[in-house]
Amino acid sequence: MTKTPYEELFGKDENIEGKHVKIDGTSFLVIGVIEYKKSWRNNRLLIPITTAQNMYNSGSTRVHNIDLVVKASLSVSKQLEDKIRSLFSRKYDFKKGDKRAIDVDNNIEEYANAQGVIVGIKFFVIMIGVLTLISGITGILNFRHYGYQQHYANFCKRTHKRNRYT
C-alpha cells in the first residue's frame, strides 16, 4: 500500500503490517507501506499480478501491462527493452521486431527527447535575449550619435554667427 491510502484508512501513526484491508469484497493482507518520491504515485494499492488477473480478468492469464521502473542510462534502458522483447518473442512466438505484438514505452528515451527540445527552446530564448540587447545598444548609440550631431550643428551655427559679427 502507498502512503496516501494508508493515511486515509488508518491515520499516520498506526502500524498496519499484518492487518487486512477489504477491497471489492476480498480481504488483502497488508505487508507494508511504501512512499514514492513523486507524490502523484502515492495513491495506489499494490496487489500481486496473479491475484489481479484472477479478480479482474475473469481468470485470464493474459498480461496487459507491465510497468518496470529502473534508474538507468538511455543505453542501458534500450538494452533492457531489447531483452524484454527477446524474452517475450521467444515465449509467445512472434518476431522480436514486431511492434504490434508488444508495445514498449521507454520513458527514459522519451525523457531524453524532451530534454533535447528543452535545450533547443533555451537556446532560442537566449538568442532572442542577445539580439534584444544588441538592438537596444544600437538604438542607444544611434540616439546619442544623433544627439551629438544636433549639438555639434547648433554649436557650429552659434560659432559661425559669433564670428560674423565680430
Summary of the structure (lengths in Angstrom):
residues: 166
radius of gyration: 34.8
end to end distance: 102.2
largest distance: 116.1
contacts: 317
relative contact order: 0.06
helix: 58%
strand: 6%
